[in-house]
Every structure is written in C-alpha cells, then in structure tokens.
Amino acid sequence: MRHLLRMASYSSQTNMHARNLAIVWAPNLLRSKDIEVSGFNGTAAFMEVRVQSIVVEFILTHVEQLFGDAPLRGRTLVWRGGGGHED
C-alpha cells in the first residue's frame, strides 16, 4: 500500500492518483472468488469491482492511520525520476 501511495504522489505527472490506482489494482488485491466461480458478467461484475476499488482507495487515502508510521521492512527503492526512497 505504501508503494501505491508513493506512486500516487506522482499523479501530477502520471494521472495515477489514488482512485485510478485503486481501479487498476483492486481486482488483484481483493480477488473475489464469487466473480471467478460464478462467472459474473455485466452489471454484477462491475458492481463487485466498484466495491473493491472503493475499499482500496479508502486504504490508500488512510495508509498512515491504518498501518502507522512504521517503515516497511526491506530494501531501498530507487525511483528513476529522482533519488532513493527508503522502505
């Protein structure tokens, strides 16, 4: 989530703000067996993905409140457009 939040910080350049990132990532982050098993299509599938994206957008806009300010474990990431960012 912090990585997606970091990506959202570049939204002025990429137009990938929290809502767009949520739309793209929600189906992968919150997979729904209901959609996969029952073969939802049309309106039902759209509504399920819509709920997923709302949840992911909420998480992205409340990362600090939900996960605190503890740094992520791991390595240092380097963004090609700038300096290093600590996880």
N, C-alpha and C positions, 0 to 999 in steps of 0.2 A: 504494500500500500504506500509506503514511503517513496518507493521508486516511482509509482504512478503520480504521486503528489509532486515529486521533483519534475516529472515530465510536464505536469500541468503548469508549473512555474514558467515554462517556455511557451505558454499558449499565445502570447502576442506574436510569436514567430511561427508557430505551428498550427494554431487554431485548435489545438487539442487540449481544451480546458477540461475541468473535472467531469462535466456532463458528457462530452464526446468520448473521453477515456472510459467512462462508465458504460456507455453504449457498446463500445468495442470490446471491453474486457469482461463485462458482466456474464455473458453466456459461458465463458471459460472458468471464471472464478466461482460462480454459483450455478454449476451444472444442475439441470433438472432432469431427473430420471423420468418424470411424467411426460416431458416433451419427447424424450428419446424413445420410451417404451410405447406410448400410445400414438406416436406419430402426429402430435398436434400439428395443425396447419392453420393458416389464415389468422383469424382474429384471436383464437385461443393462444396460439404460439406468440403472437405479437404482445398480448397482454402479459403473458408469463415473462417474456424478455423485458418488457417495460418495468415490471416489478423488480426484476433482478437489477436493472440499470439504476433504478431509484435507490435501491439498497446500497449498491456500490458507490454511487455518487454521495450518498449520506456518509458512508465510511470515509471516502476521500476528503470530504469537507470537515471531518471531525477526527482526523488521524491522531492529533495530539491528545484530545480528550479521551479517546478510546484506548490508545496504546501508550500514552505517557510520552515523556521526552527522552526515554532511554534510547541510546543509539542502537541501531541494528548490529548484530554480530556479523563479522565478515571482513571483507576487504575494502580497499579504497577504489572507488569508481572514477574513471576519467571521462568527462563529457567532452566530446570532440570540439565543441564550441567554446570551451573555457578550461578552467583549472580543475584540480581534483576535488572530489566530493567524498567525504567520509561516510561510511555506512554506520 
